[in-house]
Amino acid sequence: EDFNEEIDKSNFVTRPPVVTIMGHVDHGKTSLLDKIRSAKVAKGEAGGITQHISAYTVEQNGKKITFVDTPGHAAFSEMRSRGASVTDIIIIVVAADDGVKPQTEEVIAHAKASGCPIIVAMNKMDKETANPDMVKSQMAEKEMLPIDWGGDIEFIGVSAHTGDGIDDLLENILIQAEMLELQADPSSKAKATVVEATLEKGRGPVATVIVQSGTLRVGDNIVSDTTYGRVKAITNDMGQPVKELGLSETGNVLGLNDIPTSGSVMVVQDSEKEARDIATTRAEHARAKELSKSTK
Ligand code: GDP
């Protein structure tokens, strides 16, 4: 779309960055995501965030950052196979007491291929055995040269246990985001990426989405993959009902007729009929493709 010269950019505004944390198992990805969320949510609301969720938005110095927990999930490989990604910035977490591991190397390869800016979070700095110099030299060997060693990658020491370094990390994310000049049109028909979708008892299909452009509203006619419907309700990342989701914001959307594929893009249509027609046509195409595969 960025190649389309006819796109009207007059309504564009800066949108918050969407950030993914990746790393070797047990290096603290989940702990870090949970700590950032609990550290940044207003005190009164903190009671409602005991459970780990797949995407949330926090504020740092009045600026928003959305974190998404998808690597390893189906959504991530699906998005990659479509050449699309919801992520603007990638955090590679490396346990400072453990260093670069096989999965760290995979993550480096993926992050480089994505073309996204990378920040290295050296986690578990609270441990006696933490050795940030070891992490830096191992990463430097993988052509991930720290800024303080003459390279261009920011390495930040953090602890998901104590919260040390988290402000530093968030501020660096905002600096990277500013350089990316992320922009989108909040007044256009919404486009959102489905990060995760499940069937919930009494609620029907629930899709966790991140808005890429436009504003998604209750009442919108939507199509996502081969599913369609009208947005019945939206809950934000605190589980509270909201009327809309803005740029780079995340929430749960109710109202689809079925469970959309993770990684698919939800798009708003003018009418319910249009949404249904697109979904039905796609479903027919998919069936025809399956059929031709099985008869080959
Ligand atoms: P993930 O597999 O990357 O998501 O890692 P987890 O978040 O599940 O963490 C793995 C283990 O490391 C858990 O036992 C955590 O309590 C521990 N851990 C995570 N972050 C820290 C940290 O900053 N300091 C210390 N001491 N332990 C940590």
Residues whose N, C-alpha, C, O or C-beta is under 5 A from the ligand:
A	BS01	GDP	H24 V25 D26 H27 G28 K29 T30 S31 L32 N123 K124 M125 D126 K127 V158 S159 A160 H161
